[in-house]
Amino acid sequence: MIRKYDKKSIKTNKISVEFSDLNLTNYAGLVPVAEFLFKKLDFFKALKIHLFLPLRNNFTFHNYQIFSTIIFGYLCSYRRIVHFEELSKDRVIQKILGLRKYVDENTIGRRLKQFTFKNSHQLTEVTHFLQRKVHRSAQIFPSQRQIVDIDSSVKGVYGSQEGAAIGYNDKKKGQKSYHPILAFLKSTKECLHSWYRPGNTYTGNGAAEFIKECFERLPGKDYSYLFRADSGFFDDKLLSTVEEYGASYLVKVKLKNLRSLLTKQTWFSIPGLNGIEYCEFFYQCHGWKSPRKFVGLRILKEILREDRLFEEYIYDNHCFVVNFEEAPIEIYQLYRDRAECENWIEAVKQQIGAGFTNVDHFWANDTLWQLGVLAYNITIWMRYLTCSEGDPRVGKSWRQEPNTFRNWFIHTAGKLVCHAGQYLLKLPKYHPYRKDWWSIYEKVLCLQI
């Protein structure tokens, strides 16, 4: 039996529309972010001390206004310069940054193209200034070994941008790209340091110098550090640099004769783990001044019996160079844990959008990359410093990816009102994450950095 459609039985409310309200925003979450960046980390001071970018006498926007607009744009998931312009049209954003009018895309592009290698290095010092303030306030325990993960990533482009070149690209072979290198501090999840490099740069090129700069950005000398990296960083200069600083390393081995080298070793079984064997030996590669410790692990994959006089054992071989004492199986597990670093890289690139905004000037692209990485760090630092084990709501936000955090914290509707010379940001009364949002905001206001 088919029921007749009764239009009167459908109850809906008619809603009229008019453009009449003032100072509305979709980005209320940027207010506590601005409080954290400007008043707690003192972003203005960092730029004034370290970045010397000349401005004309008739300039309209300060450097902090331009760069903050870009950082806020990345936090709001924008990836194009024209999107940053649209964000600057938001009345609340203009109040936060002290803008008299919106920042057009040509102004942003011109300011970025003023950057040189020297200015790019100065911008890294700005980030270092902010890092020091965070590390002084962060609860990083000296008793725990601090792990630094080093990795590189490919960021493809679809134009002929300066510095983009054809190199290793496992997803789109032959595509021009950039090849940044990044270092992450595991305890805080922050991107400790990064370099933006042309696409035809080999993974380990300049890694030793990169490690030296990483040491300058570490929380302090009272900690023991372990540097982890894949086989692309198996290099004598890198290992020697880590040794000079008295730190430990765990690097996967890359040698042409590795299989034959492992075959010659004496293998031992691990009690309680069937099919897994290990070996330890010292080996001096060509060009090394002295031998280093190698740890091998082989995991039984299958046993071939058909059409053979003797059984043939097929293994998955793993080999690492290390300079610390640990059980081989623990070393293997410790290396496998660095897979989390891949998630952090994807968060920087895909969720924040670093590397997506490109112009035809290499150092401008380098600057955009650094500001994207800084945007990632700001959300990480803010949540880390406001995270408390006794507060499950804030602790939950600390474990969230940038996209998840952005959706409920940054993209919050609000209305800015002014009464008796005081500004008030009104948020939805029935915000589903009201307690979580307010908990982080209160903790940001109470931070002493």
N, C-alpha and C positions, 0 to 999 in steps of 0.2 A: 504494500500500500504506500503510495506516494503522498506525503504531506503537502498541503498547500502552503505556499509562501505567504506569510502574513507580515507585511511591512510594519504594522503597528506594534508587533511583538518585539521588535528590535529597538532597544533603548540606547541611545547615544546622546552625548552632549555636544552641542555646537560650540565651537571655539572661534572667536573672532581674532583677527591678527592686526596689529598696528605697530609701527616703528616709532616708539615714543619714549622708552626708558633710556637712561643714561648710564655710562660707565659699567656696562656689563662685560663679562669676560668668560672665556672657556678655559682659562689658565690660572685659576686661583691658586693652584699648587705652586706656582712660581713665586708667590709672595714669601713663603718660608724659605724657598731656595735662595731668593735674593737676600733675605736676612742672613742666611748662612754664608753666602758667597761674599757679600759686601761688608757686613758688620763683624762676622766671626773670623772669616779668613782674610779680610782686608784686601780684596782684589784690587781696589783703587791704588793702594799703597804699593802693592807688588808691581803693577804696571808702571807707576811713576818712578820707582827705584831702578827697575831692570830693563824696561823697554824704552828705547830712544828712537821713536819714529817721528821724523819731522812733520809738522803741520803748517799749512799756509796761514797767513794772517787772517784770512777771511773764512776760516773753517767754521762749520756749523756744528759738527758732532765731535765729541771727544773720543779718544781711542777706547776708553772703557765702555762707552755707549755702543760703539760699533761691535766690539768683541762680545759684549754681554748679549747683544741681540742675536749674534750667531750661536752662542752657547745655549741661550734659551730656545732658539729655533731647533737645535739638535734635541734638546730635552722634550720638545713638543712633537718630535718625529718629523720635522721638516728637513728637506735635503737639497733644496735649491736656493740660490741667492734671492730669487724673486719671492720665495716663501718666507725668507727672513724679513723682506720688505713688508709682506702682508702681516706678519706678526707684529711689526713695529707700529702698525695702524691701530692695534688694540689700545684703548684708552687707559686701561690699568697698566699695561706694559709701559706706556709713555710716562705714567706717574712714577712707576718703579725706577725707571732709568733717567727721569728728568728730561724727557724729549719734548721739544716744543712742537715738533711735527714728525711724521714718519720718516724713516731712513730709506731712501730709494735704492734700488739695486745697483745703479751706476756708482753711487757714493761708496757702497760696500766694496764693489769690485775695484775701484780706484785705490781705496785704502789698502786692500789686500795686495795689490800689485806693487805697492811701495816696498814690500818686504824683500830683503836680501838674505844671504846666508847669515850675515851678522845679526840681523833682526830675528831670524828664525832661532838662532842660538839664545838670544835674549829672551825669547818667549819661553824656551825650556827653563830658563832661570826663574821666570815668573811661576811656572808650575812647581819648581823646586821650592820656592818660597812658601807656597801654599802647603806643599807636602810636609815641610818641617813643622808648620803649625799643627797640622793634623797628627803627626807622629808624636809630638810632645804631649798631646792630650789623649791619644789612643791607649787602650789597655793591651799592650803587646808585652807578653811575659818573657823575660830573659831566659827562664828555664826551658822554654820551648825552642826547638830548632826552627829557624825561619827559612822557609823554602822560597826560592826565586825561580820561576819558570821562564825560560827563554824560548821564543818561537818566532817564526816568520809567517807571513801570509801574503797571498796574491790578491790584488784588487784590480780587476779588469776595467778598462775604459772603452768608450765607443767613438773616440775622436783621435785627434793628433796632438794631444796636450804635450807640452814641453816635459821631457823626462820620461814619458811613457814609452816603453819599448817591449819588444817581443822577448819573452823569457819563459821560464818554467810556468806552465799553467795546466793543471791536471783536469780542469773542467772545460776550458775553451782553448784548445791548442792553436797557437798562432795569433791570439788576441793580444793587443798591446795592453800593458798593465804597469802598475807600480808594485813594489815588493817591500812593504814595511817590515821592520823587525820590532818586536815588543817584548817587554819583561814585566811579569806580574808577581806581586808579593802575595803569596798564598794566604797568609793570616788575615789580610784585609781585603783581598780580591781586587785591589787597585792596580791600575797599569802604572808600574813604577817608572818606566821610561820607554820611549819609542823613537825610532828613526823612520823617516819617509824616504824610500830609495827607488831609483829607476827599476823598471821591470826586468832588465837583463842582469841585475846584480845577483851573484850567487848567495845562497842562504847564509853562509858563514863569513862573507866578506865584511871586514871591519868589526867582527864580533868581539875581538879583544879590546878595542877602544870603547865599544859599546858597554862591555862589562865594567870597565873603569868608571864610566859615567854612572853606571848603575850603583856602584859602591858609594858614590857621593850622595846618592838619594836614599840610601838605606836608613832605617830608624836610628841606628847608633852602633858603637863598637862593642857594646855589652852583650851582643847576641852572637850565636853561632849560626852561620849561614850555609845553606846547601843550594847550589845551582844545578838545575835539571835542564837537559836539552836533548833533542833528538840527534840522529846521526849527521844531519847537515852542519852541526856545530862541533863535530869531532875534529879538533884542530889543536895543534901544539901551542900556538900563541894564546888561544883562549884558556886552555888548561893551565898554562904557565901563569897567566894573569890571575886566575882564581887562587893558585898556590901562593903567589906573592902576597895576596891579601889575607892569607891564613884561613881561607874558607874551604868548604868541601864541594865536590862536584860529582854528578852522576850523569854521564853522557853515553848514549848508545854508540857502539863502535861501528865504523864504516871502513872496511878494508877489502881490497880485491882478493887477498889470500885468506880471508877470515874462515871460510869453510875448512880449508886444509889445516889452518892453524888450530882450530877447535878439535879436529880429528886426532891430532897428535897428543892432546891433553889426556890426563887421567881423570876419569869421571867417577863421581861418588853418588850413591843413592841418598835420598832424603827420607829418614824414618817417618812412616805414616803417610807418605805421598807416593803412591805407585805411579810409575811412568815418568817421574821427574828426577833428573840428575843434574849435578852441578860440577864445576871445576873452577879453580882459582890459580892464576899464574901471573908472572911478571913478563912484560914484553916491551921491547924498545923499537918503536917504528922508525922508519927512515927519517932522518933529520932531527930526531929527539936527542937531547943531551943525556937522558937517563931513562931506564925502563919505568913503566907505571903498572899499577895493579889492574888486572882484568878479571872479571867474573863472568863465567859462562853458565847458561842454564839451557837445558834441552828438555822439551816436553814431547813424549811419545805421541805421535799422530796416528800411525797405523802400522800393522805388521803384515808384510807381504809373504805369503806362503806358496801360492800356486806357481807351478812351473819353475820352482827353485829348489836346489839341493839343500840350501840353508835359509833359514828365515832372514828376511831383510827388514830392519827397523827404520822407519821414517820418522824424523824428528823435526819439530819447530825449534830452531836455534835462536838464542838471544845472548848477546854479549854486551857488557858495559865496562867502561873504564871508570874507576872510583879511587878515592884517596881516603876512605874511612872504613872502619870495621863494622860490619853488619852481616847477618846471615844471608846467604845468596837468595833464598826465597823472599826475604824481607826487602832486599834490593830490587828484586823483580817487581814486587807489589808496589814499592815506593815509586818506581818508574811508571808503572801503569796508572798511578794516581794523577800523573800530570795530564791525563786526558781532559781533566776539568779546565785546563788552560785553553783548550780548543773552544770550549763554550764561552769563555770570557772574550776571546778574540771575536767570535761571532756576535757577541753582544755589542762590542765596540763597533763593528762594521755594519751588521744587519739591523740591530735594534736601535742603536744611537744614530747610525748613518755616517760615521766617520769614513772618509774616502769616497763618498758618493757625490759630494759637491766639488766640481772641478772647473777650473778656468784654464786659459792657455799659458799660464805662468807657473813654473815649477814651485817657486818659493811661496806663491799665493796658495797653491794646493797643499804644500807642506804646512802652512799656517792653518788652513781649514782642517787638516788632519789633526793637528795638535789641539785645536779648539774642540774638535769632536771627542778626542780622548779625554780632554779636561772635563767635558760635559759628563762623560761616563764616570769619571772619578768623583765628580761633585755628588752624584746620587749615591755612589758607594760610600764616600766619606760621611755624608750626612746621615745615612742609615747606620753606618758602623758606630759613629759617635753617639747616636741616640738609641742604640740597641742595648737592651738590658735583659739578662737571663731571667730576671724576675717579672718581666713584662712580656707575656707571650705574643701580644699583638705586634709590638715593635720588633721582637725577635723574628716573627713571621715575615715582616716586610724586608728584613735583612737577607732572607733566603730567596727573595723574589728576583726574577729577571727584570731588566730595565723596562721592557714592554708592560709587564704586569704592574709594576710600581707606577708607571706613567698613567695607566688607564684609570686608576682609582685615586691617585694623589695629585698629579700634575693637571690632568683634564677634569678639574672640578669647577662647576659653574659658580659664579659669584657676582656680587654687585658692590662697587666701591661707592660709598657715600661720605659726604663731608658735613660734619656738624660742629659748630663752635671752633672751627679751625683744626679739628681732629678728623683724620681719615679712619673709616671703619669698613672692613671687607665683610659683607654679609654672604654667608654660605647657605645652602639648602638645609632647612631644619631637619628633614628626614633623609639626610645623606646616609646611604647604607654603610659607609665606613667612617662615620662621624667620630667615634671614639679613637679609632686608629689614626686618623688624620690629625686630630687634636693632640694626641699623645706625642707624635713626632714634632709638631709645631711647638708645643710647650718645652720639649727637651732642647730644641734648637735655640729657643730664647734663653734658656738657662745655661747654655754652653759657655765655658770659660776657656778660651783658647789663647 
